[in-house]
Every structure is written in C-alpha cells, then in structure tokens.
Amino acid sequence: MIRILIADDQALVRAGFHAILDHEPDLEVVGEAADGREAVEQARRLEPDVVLMDVRMPGLDGIEATRRLLSVPGRALRVLMVTTFDLDEYVYAALQAGASGFLLKDAPREQLTGAVRTVAAGDTLLAPAITRRLVEQYVRRPPPSSGVPTALAALSAREVEVLRLVAEGLSNAEIAGRLTVSEATVKTHVAHVLGKLGLRDRVQAVVLAYETRLVEPGV
C-alpha cells in the first residue's frame, strides 16, 4: 500500500485528488494539508511514501516545504509537485529542491495514479516536453566549452552518453534500445552516474546535464 499526503491550498482540489487516489486498491491517502508548513508537519507525523505538493501555497510554499522535507538524510519520502501551468517559473526550483517530478493539475486520472506509483517506486516523472521548456527558460547557462564538462569528468564515456539520453527524457528501456544493451545494464549505468555525481535521482541528473550544457535546450 502506497501512503499519500495531499498538500494543496484549495479544498476542492484536495477532495478531487483524495477521491481518485483512494479509489485505487494499492493507494491510500493518509492526510491532507492546506499549506506548506502544515505539509511538513503532517509528513513528519504521518510518514507517507509520497507527498502530492502544490507549488503555490500561502505562507510556506511548496518549494520550501519540499526542501525542508528532503533535507533529512536517509528519508525515503518522495515529493511529486503539482502545478496549474506547465511553464510555472517555480517548477525548476522545485526540481532543484529534490522533487521527483511534477504533474499538471488537469492531468487525467490514469496519469495521476501512474505518477504516484512511479515516484513511490523510486523512479522519477519526467515529461520531456515540459521539462525541456522549463529548463530552456530558467536554467543557468555557463559559457560554452568543448568536450565533457569538468563536473562530469568522473564519468566514463558510456556513462556520459547515458546521462545525455536521460536528459533527453528517454526511459531505461528506450536507452537500452538506443544503445543496444540490456535494460539491466542501463540501470547499472544510471546508478553509477547518480553515485559518482552525488545526485538524488534522475531529475537532478537532468538539471545537471542542462546546467553543464551537456545537453543544449532545444537541441
């Protein structure tokens, strides 16, 4: 059973998410919060597996709440950001704070339940088109350089290649097909990339790939 906390300042939104999620046999909503401060308190008390976190809330917003929740070493909690607009300027900051991905509030029922299961399993929710537009607009862009960026020097050539494909939004299965290797091999490469770079998950790997210009926005 996946335990879920819903954090949103709109009661109707919380009620809608609650009804959809509780209808699923493997999902259980254990609590609701109307702002970021309450979300932090509820998460610490209820210990959910996943927090559905609204980006914009009064008082403490979803980004700072996410940063506080994920600052505790060893905590298995996953945060899935929920936003009204696919170009919300705060979403990129949420990814930097450690969120496992983001979802639009008007997403279909199947996408919502699937997203919760995805992040609960330890994976990340990367919508390639939305992620690319966000990064293109808000990522810091260092001066152009040739070769592999210094920040990625610890990676092997194959690991750099895998990171580039991850940043393009490909799944492990798609990367395996592109490189003609097994999916298990790709998982190993991704694990090595995250470990060597000290990253939490694939979302942070995507952010770093764009920040170092390993992948160029729009390319």
ABEGO torsion letter per residue (X at the ends): XBBBBBBBABAAAAAAAAAAAAABAABBBABBBABAAAAAAAAAAAGBABBBBBABBBEBBAAAAAAAAAABBGBABBBBBBBABAABAAAAAAAAAGBAEBBBAABBAAAAAAAAAAAAAGBBBBBAAAAAAAAAAABBBBBBBBEBBAAAAABBAAAAAAAAAAAAGBBAAAAAAAAGBBAAAAAAAAAAAAAAAGBABAAAAAAAAAAAGABBBGX
